[in-house]
Each structure stands twice: as structure tokens, then as C-alpha cells.
Amino acid sequence: MPNLLRYLIQGRSCRGSSLRGITYATMIVATLLFSGEVVAQQEPTHLNPAIVKLAQGQPMIGGTTDDFSLQNCHSLARLNLDYVYVDLEHGALDLSGLAYCVAGMVDKGAALKKGNAQPKVALFARFPAYGRDLESNDWVVKQALDIGLMGIIFNGVDNKEQATRLVQFMRYPQMRTSKYQDPPGLRGEGAMNAVFAWGIPAEEYQQRADLWPLNPNGDLLAIMMIETAEGLKNVDEIASVPGVGALFIGAGDDLHAYLGVPIDSPEVEAARQKILAACKAHNVACGITASGKDQIDKRLKEGWMMIRTGLRGE
């Protein structure tokens, strides 16, 4: 319910004149109902536009950037894409720059036009630490989520234990009444910048900042990259971890180097298809890099639900 209606219905405008206040509130509610304003301003089921697509059975299409400039981040917010991820793996681990970009993507004009806080493009990031570097991921994940990201891409996840721990880093400890207790969350509270960036009250952020599809109401995505022979061997177990939202193969297909074969080897394509089969078996999105309409169409037909392509969204 919009804040104005909540304010009026709670009677805060009625001090000293309860009857007139209630009548006035009733008139405004009726006017908004008949004008369609209430419907237009209802909060969406998900604030994360990439999750909106996945929840509807549609693929999420996105790209990557390493440019933290205000102009670029303003542009990212209005791209015809579902997500963009900031690549911090091969560059400086610049959390201040990431926070600057998160703030730069807050599109107040679009929010006013839409009537809710859902952004057009979800911002994710990929960090230097591998899945096996759990101590590094612990604090990086906390900092990144507190900044306001809607998803994290984890490099080189090799087994179920690593994937489980990464999921735990992204989750708050659950209330006793929660239906979604496992894996238990380890994230500490204190996400004031995320609350500001998401444009919602702190209490609502606490409810929404959980992992989809583990929690159907969650607005965070945990994306595991399968890049090693060990990860490929354990891909089915990794995909089975509650809280994993997607598996992803990177642009350079590092997997071919770990397999010791050229990138165009049939063995690499067989590995991709093994990863895709694990995703389908456990109902998680499978991600791959594709450029050009023919390649994108091919991968979509195969069932890949996360496509990394050019920033124009072609």
C-alpha cells in the first residue's frame, strides 16, 4: 500500500478532528482506487528484474562492465538488459568505485514513472576470490551486499561444500518462523547503503534480501562459476545446493585450460552440455557467453537461461 494511504488510514491526519480526518481519508482512497493509482503503485513481487524474468520462465540477458564512471553507470541503469555485472576479478578490488556505481544506477525518474522501486537493470559483481578462498569471500560478500548489489558471481566453485558456504555468506540468519532455514545464514546486519539503494524500508530489505529460488520471495542471486575439472566433476552436487540461483561459464571458458584442451575442442562443448544438464535437473538457470543473434538463439533453444552478451543488449 502506498505510504500516503497508509498514513491516512492509520489516522495520523485526524488529530483533533477524527471524523473529518477519516472522511477525508476515505475520499482520497476512493479517488485513488477509481483512478487506478493504487494498482499502479503496488510494489512488484520482485525488485530484482533478473529474478522477475527467471520466475516467469524467461531467460535473463545481460552484460559486463569495468567502468565506474558516473556517466557509464547512469547509462547502465537504462540499458535494454536484465542485469549487468561489474567485473572486479581481473582489475582492482575497488569497493568505493562499486558503491559509486550502485548510487549512480539509482534512477529516481524511472522509479517515479513506474511507481515503485524496482530498477530496470539489476547490478551484480564478480570478485577476485575463487570459491575455495572462503575467508576472502566471507568479508567481500558482506561488503558487496551491504553496498546494494542484487547478485554475486563466484569464480571457480569446485564442490558442494564451497557452494554451500558461499550461499550462507549471502543469507541473513533466519527467524525461527521462517520456512527456509537451510543453509543457515551467516551474513551480519548493517545494510544501510543497500536499503538506500533499493529504495525500501530496512524491515522490508531484511525480508527481500534472501536467495531466490530457495526463498520464492528473495531478491538476491548466488551464481556459481564452473571453471575447473574439479567443478565439472562435481557440477551436479553444486547445482543441488539450496540457494544456488545459477551456474555460469565465463567469457573465456577457463574450463578449457583446466581440461588441457583448446577452447574449440569438442570436449569443451561436451562439458558445457554437462553443466546445462545439471542446471536443468536441479531447476537452476544456466549461464553462458554468446554474441550475435545466431549464437544467442542457439543457446536459448538449448535451454540456457542466463546469457552474457554485449552491453547494447543485441
C-alpha positions as CSV (number, residue, x, y, z in Angstrom):
1,M,0.0,0.0,0.0
2,P,1.4,3.5,-0.9
3,N,2.7,5.4,2.1
4,L,0.1,8.2,1.7
5,L,-2.7,5.8,2.0
6,R,-1.1,4.0,5.0
7,Y,-0.6,7.4,6.6
8,L,-4.2,8.4,6.2
9,I,-5.7,5.1,7.1
10,Q,-3.7,4.9,10.3
11,G,-5.4,8.2,11.3
12,R,-2.3,10.3,11.7
13,S,-4.1,13.2,9.9
14,C,-7.0,13.0,12.3
15,R,-5.7,14.6,15.4
16,G,-8.3,16.9,16.9
17,S,-10.8,16.1,14.1
18,S,-11.2,12.3,13.9
19,L,-14.4,12.2,11.9
20,R,-13.3,14.8,9.4
21,G,-9.9,13.1,9.0
22,I,-11.5,9.6,8.4
23,T,-13.9,11.1,5.9
24,Y,-11.1,12.9,4.1
25,A,-9.0,9.7,4.0
26,T,-11.9,7.7,2.7
27,M,-12.5,10.2,-0.1
28,I,-8.8,10.0,-1.1
29,V,-8.7,6.2,-1.0
30,A,-11.9,6.1,-3.2
31,T,-10.5,8.6,-5.6
32,L,-7.2,6.7,-6.0
33,L,-9.0,3.4,-6.3
34,F,-11.2,4.6,-9.1
35,S,-8.3,6.4,-10.9
36,G,-6.1,3.2,-10.8
37,E,-3.3,4.9,-8.8
38,V,-3.3,2.2,-6.1
39,V,-2.8,-0.6,-8.6
40,A,-0.1,1.4,-10.4
41,Q,1.9,2.0,-7.2
42,Q,1.8,-1.5,-5.8
43,E,5.3,-3.0,-5.0
44,P,6.3,-5.7,-7.5
45,T,6.7,-9.3,-6.4
46,H,10.4,-8.9,-7.0
47,L,12.6,-5.9,-7.0
48,N,15.3,-7.8,-8.9
49,P,14.4,-7.6,-12.6
50,A,16.6,-10.6,-13.5
51,I,14.6,-12.7,-11.0
52,V,11.4,-11.5,-12.5
53,K,12.4,-13.0,-15.8
54,L,13.6,-16.3,-14.3
55,A,10.4,-16.6,-12.1
56,Q,8.4,-16.3,-15.3
57,G,10.4,-19.0,-17.1
58,Q,12.2,-16.4,-19.3
59,P,15.9,-16.0,-19.8
60,M,17.8,-13.1,-18.2
61,I,20.0,-11.3,-20.7
62,G,23.0,-9.1,-19.5
63,G,26.5,-7.9,-20.0
64,T,29.5,-6.8,-18.1
65,T,31.5,-3.6,-17.4
66,D,34.6,-2.4,-15.5
67,D,33.8,1.3,-15.9
68,F,32.7,3.0,-12.6
69,S,32.3,6.5,-14.2
70,L,29.0,8.3,-13.3
71,Q,28.1,8.6,-17.0
72,N,28.6,4.9,-17.6
73,C,26.6,3.9,-14.5
74,H,23.8,6.3,-15.5
75,S,23.7,4.6,-18.9
76,L,23.8,1.1,-17.4
77,A,20.6,1.8,-15.4
78,R,18.6,2.4,-18.7
79,L,20.0,-0.4,-20.9
80,N,17.6,-2.9,-22.5
81,L,19.1,-5.7,-20.4
82,D,18.0,-7.6,-17.2
83,Y,21.4,-7.4,-15.5
84,V,24.9,-6.1,-15.7
85,Y,27.8,-7.4,-13.7
86,V,30.9,-5.4,-12.7
87,D,34.0,-7.4,-13.3
88,L,36.4,-6.9,-10.4
89,E,38.2,-10.2,-10.9
90,H,40.9,-9.0,-13.2
91,G,41.1,-5.4,-12.1
92,A,41.4,-3.6,-8.8
93,L,39.1,-4.6,-6.0
94,D,37.6,-1.1,-5.8
95,L,34.6,-1.3,-3.4
96,S,34.4,2.5,-3.3
97,G,34.0,2.5,-7.1
98,L,31.4,-0.2,-6.8
99,A,29.4,1.8,-4.3
100,Y,29.7,4.8,-6.5
101,C,28.2,2.8,-9.4
102,V,25.4,1.4,-7.3
103,A,24.5,5.0,-6.4
104,G,24.8,6.1,-10.0
105,M,22.3,3.5,-11.1
106,V,19.6,4.7,-8.8
107,D,17.2,6.1,-11.4
108,K,14.7,8.3,-9.5
109,G,12.9,9.5,-12.6
110,A,12.3,5.9,-13.7
111,A,11.1,5.0,-10.2
112,L,8.6,7.9,-10.1
113,K,7.3,6.9,-13.6
114,K,6.9,3.3,-12.7
115,G,5.5,3.9,-9.2
116,N,7.8,1.5,-7.4
117,A,11.5,1.0,-6.5
118,Q,12.2,-1.9,-9.0
119,P,15.2,-0.9,-11.2
120,K,15.3,-1.6,-14.9
121,V,18.7,-3.4,-14.6
122,A,20.0,-5.5,-11.7
123,L,23.6,-4.9,-10.7
124,F,25.8,-7.9,-9.9
125,A,29.6,-8.2,-9.4
126,R,32.3,-10.8,-9.8
127,F,35.3,-10.7,-7.4
128,P,38.9,-11.9,-7.4
129,A,38.5,-14.7,-4.8
130,Y,37.8,-18.2,-6.0
131,G,35.2,-20.4,-4.5
132,R,37.8,-22.2,-2.5
133,D,39.0,-18.9,-0.9
134,L,36.3,-18.9,1.7
135,E,38.0,-16.5,4.1
136,S,38.3,-13.9,1.4
137,N,34.7,-14.4,0.2
138,D,33.4,-14.0,3.7
139,W,34.1,-10.3,4.1
140,V,33.9,-9.4,0.4
141,V,30.3,-10.8,0.1
142,K,29.3,-8.9,3.2
143,Q,30.7,-5.6,2.0
144,A,29.3,-6.1,-1.5
145,L,25.7,-6.9,-0.4
146,D,25.8,-4.0,2.1
147,I,26.7,-1.7,-0.8
148,G,23.5,-2.8,-2.5
149,L,24.2,-5.5,-5.1
150,M,21.4,-7.8,-6.2
151,G,23.7,-10.7,-7.1
152,I,27.2,-12.1,-6.8
153,I,29.1,-14.3,-9.3
154,F,31.6,-16.6,-7.6
155,N,34.7,-17.7,-9.5
156,G,35.9,-21.3,-9.6
157,V,33.4,-23.1,-7.4
158,D,34.7,-26.7,-7.2
159,N,32.4,-28.6,-4.8
160,K,29.2,-28.7,-2.9
161,E,30.8,-27.6,0.4
162,Q,32.2,-24.4,-1.2
163,A,28.8,-23.6,-2.8
164,T,27.0,-24.2,0.5
165,R,29.3,-21.8,2.4
166,L,29.0,-19.1,-0.3
167,V,25.2,-19.3,-0.1
168,Q,25.5,-19.0,3.7
169,F,27.6,-15.8,3.3
170,M,24.8,-14.2,1.3
171,R,21.9,-15.1,3.7
172,Y,20.9,-13.4,7.0
173,P,20.2,-15.8,9.9
174,Q,16.6,-16.8,9.6
175,M,13.8,-16.1,12.1
176,R,12.5,-19.2,13.9
177,T,9.3,-19.0,11.9
178,S,11.0,-19.0,8.5
179,K,10.2,-21.8,6.2
180,Y,13.7,-21.5,4.6
181,Q,16.2,-22.3,7.4
182,D,18.9,-24.2,5.4
183,P,21.6,-23.5,4.7
184,P,21.7,-21.2,7.8
185,G,22.7,-17.7,7.1
186,L,25.9,-16.1,8.3
187,R,25.5,-12.5,7.0
188,G,25.7,-9.8,9.6
189,E,23.2,-7.0,9.8
190,G,24.1,-3.4,8.9
191,A,23.0,-2.9,5.2
192,M,22.1,0.8,5.4
193,N,23.5,1.7,2.0
194,A,21.7,-1.3,0.4
195,V,18.4,-0.1,2.0
196,F,19.1,3.4,0.4
197,A,20.0,1.9,-3.0
198,W,17.0,-0.5,-3.1
199,G,14.7,2.3,-2.0
200,I,12.7,0.3,0.6
201,P,12.4,0.3,4.4
202,A,15.0,-1.6,6.4
203,E,12.5,-4.1,7.6
204,E,11.4,-4.9,4.0
205,Y,15.0,-5.2,2.9
206,Q,15.6,-7.8,5.6
207,Q,12.7,-9.8,4.1
208,R,13.7,-9.3,0.4
209,A,17.5,-9.8,0.9
210,D,17.4,-13.6,0.6
211,L,18.3,-16.0,-2.1
212,W,16.0,-17.0,-4.9
213,P,14.8,-19.6,-5.7
214,L,15.4,-21.1,-2.2
215,N,13.1,-18.3,-0.9
216,P,10.5,-17.6,-3.5
217,N,10.3,-14.0,-2.2
218,G,14.1,-13.5,-2.3
219,D,15.7,-10.8,-4.5
220,L,19.3,-11.9,-4.4
221,L,21.0,-14.3,-6.8
222,A,24.0,-16.5,-6.0
223,I,25.7,-17.5,-9.2
224,M,28.4,-20.2,-9.2
225,M,31.0,-20.3,-12.0
226,I,32.1,-23.8,-13.1
227,E,35.7,-23.3,-14.4
228,T,37.8,-26.3,-13.3
229,A,37.9,-30.0,-14.0
230,E,37.0,-30.5,-10.3
231,G,34.0,-28.2,-10.6
232,L,32.9,-30.1,-13.7
233,K,33.1,-33.4,-11.9
234,N,31.0,-32.1,-9.0
235,V,28.6,-29.9,-11.1
236,D,25.5,-31.9,-10.2
237,E,26.2,-31.6,-6.5
238,I,26.9,-27.9,-6.8
239,A,23.7,-27.3,-8.7
240,S,21.8,-29.2,-6.0
241,V,22.7,-26.7,-3.2
242,P,19.7,-24.8,-1.9
243,G,20.2,-21.1,-2.6
244,V,22.2,-21.5,-5.8
245,G,20.3,-19.5,-8.4
246,A,22.5,-20.1,-11.5
247,L,25.7,-21.8,-12.8
248,F,27.8,-19.8,-15.2
249,I,30.6,-20.4,-17.7
250,G,32.7,-17.3,-18.3
251,A,33.5,-15.5,-21.5
252,G,37.0,-17.1,-21.9
253,D,35.8,-20.5,-20.9
254,D,38.7,-21.0,-18.4
255,L,37.4,-24.6,-18.3
256,H,39.2,-25.5,-21.4
257,A,42.6,-24.6,-19.8
258,Y,41.8,-26.8,-16.8
259,L,40.8,-29.6,-19.1
260,G,44.1,-29.1,-21.1
261,V,42.4,-28.8,-24.5
262,P,41.8,-25.9,-27.0
263,I,38.7,-23.8,-26.5
264,D,37.2,-25.1,-29.7
265,S,37.7,-28.7,-28.7
266,P,34.6,-31.0,-28.8
267,E,35.4,-31.9,-25.1
268,V,34.7,-28.3,-24.1
269,E,31.3,-28.3,-25.7
270,A,30.6,-31.6,-24.1
271,A,31.5,-30.0,-20.7
272,R,29.1,-27.1,-21.4
273,Q,26.3,-29.6,-22.1
274,K,27.1,-31.5,-18.9
275,I,26.7,-28.3,-17.0
276,L,23.5,-27.4,-18.8
277,A,22.1,-30.9,-18.0
278,A,22.9,-30.4,-14.2
279,C,21.1,-27.0,-14.3
280,K,18.0,-28.5,-15.9
281,A,18.0,-31.4,-13.5
282,H,18.0,-29.1,-10.4
283,N,15.9,-26.2,-11.9
284,V,18.6,-23.5,-11.7
285,A,19.5,-21.1,-14.5
286,C,22.5,-21.9,-16.6
287,G,24.7,-19.1,-17.9
288,I,26.9,-18.8,-20.9
289,T,28.5,-16.0,-23.0
290,A,27.1,-15.6,-26.5
291,S,27.5,-12.9,-29.1
292,G,25.4,-12.3,-32.2
293,K,21.8,-13.3,-32.9
294,D,22.6,-16.8,-34.2
295,Q,24.7,-17.8,-31.2
296,I,22.2,-16.3,-28.7
297,D,19.3,-18.0,-30.4
298,K,21.2,-21.3,-30.4
299,R,21.9,-21.2,-26.7
300,L,18.4,-20.1,-25.8
301,K,17.0,-23.0,-27.8
302,E,19.3,-25.4,-25.9
303,G,17.8,-24.1,-22.6
304,W,20.4,-21.6,-21.3
305,M,18.6,-19.1,-19.1
306,M,21.4,-16.6,-18.4
307,I,23.1,-15.0,-21.4
308,R,26.1,-12.7,-21.2
309,T,26.3,-10.6,-24.3
310,G,27.1,-7.1,-25.5
311,L,26.0,-4.1,-23.4
312,R,23.6,-2.9,-26.1
313,G,21.5,-6.0,-25.5
314,E,21.7,-7.1,-29.1
